[in-house]
Amino acid sequence: MIKTYKDLDVYKESYSLALQIHQMTRTFPDFERYEIGGQLRRAAMSMPMNIAEGYGKKDSSVDFKRFLRMSLGSGNEVQVLIDMSKDLGYITQETHKKTTERYDVLGKRISTLIEKWK
């Protein structure tokens, strides 16, 4: 039973991924921790934050779904920045692959939640 946004699997996964991204960006070169790293952290944190904020407006299905869509947009932004981080040599191919796969699955789960939420 869902009593709070913390009970939503998409929230739990997006929060976990945001923590992973935060840790990952700590290994970036100094000048990139504040550029790509900062943007990556903000986009990753935006996902669980939008889910939480939208859930607070769950009495309006339209509002909650709008926040879920914003969360999806932030996930897309993270994926672009993950690609860029790999191509610039800041993360390994393996880290890129695992992280991208998790964001792909999360995006599908959020899309399903949008479709099914009443």
Residue, then its C-alpha position, 0 to 999 in steps of 0.5 A: m500500500i502506498k502511503t507516501y511518495k517514499d513507497l513508490d518504487v520509481y522514487k526509491e530507484s531515482y533516489s538511489l540513482a541520484l546518490q550513485i551519480h553524486q558519488m560518481t561525479r566526485t571522481f571527475p577532474d576538478f574543473e568538471r566537478y562544477e561544470i558537467g558534474g554539477q549539472l549531472r547532480r542537479a538533473a539526477m536529484s531533480m528526478p526524485m524531487n519531482i516525484a515527491e513534489g508531484y505526489g504531494k499533488k496526487d489529488s490531481s492526477v493531471d498535476f502528478k502526471r505533469f511532475l512525472r513527465m518532468s522527472l522523465g525529462s530530467g532522466n533524459e538530461v542525465q543520460v545525455l550527460i552520462d554519454m558525455s562523461k563517458d566520451l570525455g573519459y570521466i567514467t568507464q564504459e562499464t559504469h556508463k552501461k550499467t547506469t544507462e541501463r538503470y535509467d532506461v528501466l526507470g524511464k519505462r517504469i515512470s512512463t508506465l506509472i503515468e499511463k496507469w495512474k488514475 
